[in-house]
């Protein structure tokens, strides 16, 4: 997990730097960052706010078995967008790290959360 965490932080920094350039050019940015831990989300909100942009969070909720199958499908198909296989063990580990949104987090962002169940 340490290997993953270090790379995730570097990727998030690069993604945010790129996003700022796109936003600065007057375009909308949609990110799928997988901020599964509350502390990760709490660190991200001020980045957007301090840059003066509006933030909308889309929370897509699906049962674990549905999510597991959605991860296995690209592993099997290895289509054009395939870049790496995600093992069942890694999927389970990442899923166990998910921290649901608490009342304080929802209240802080109440007008900007859009929750969908699939």
Rosetta blueprint (number, residue, H / E / L):
1 X L
2 X H
3 X H
4 X H
5 X H
6 X H
7 X H
8 X H
9 X H
10 X H
11 X H
12 X H
13 X H
14 X H
15 X H
16 X H
17 X H
18 X H
19 X H
20 X H
21 X H
22 X H
23 X H
24 X H
25 X L
26 X L
27 X L
28 X L
29 X L
30 X L
31 X L
32 X L
33 X L
34 X L
35 X L
36 X L
37 X L
38 X H
39 X H
40 X H
41 X H
42 X H
43 X H
44 X H
45 X H
46 X H
47 X H
48 X H
49 X H
50 X H
51 X L
52 X L
53 X L
54 X L
55 X L
56 X L
57 X E
58 X E
59 X E
60 X E
61 X E
62 X L
63 X L
64 X H
65 X H
66 X H
67 X H
68 X H
69 X H
70 X H
71 X H
72 X H
73 X H
74 X H
75 X H
76 X H
77 X H
78 X L
79 X L
80 X L
81 X L
82 X L
83 X L
84 X L
85 X L
86 X L
87 X L
88 X H
89 X H
90 X H
91 X H
92 X H
93 X H
94 X H
95 X H
96 X H
97 X H
98 X L
99 X L
100 X L
101 X L
102 X L
103 X H
104 X H
105 X H
106 X H
107 X H
108 X H
109 X L
110 X H
111 X H
112 X H
113 X E
114 X E
115 X E
116 X E
117 X E
118 X L
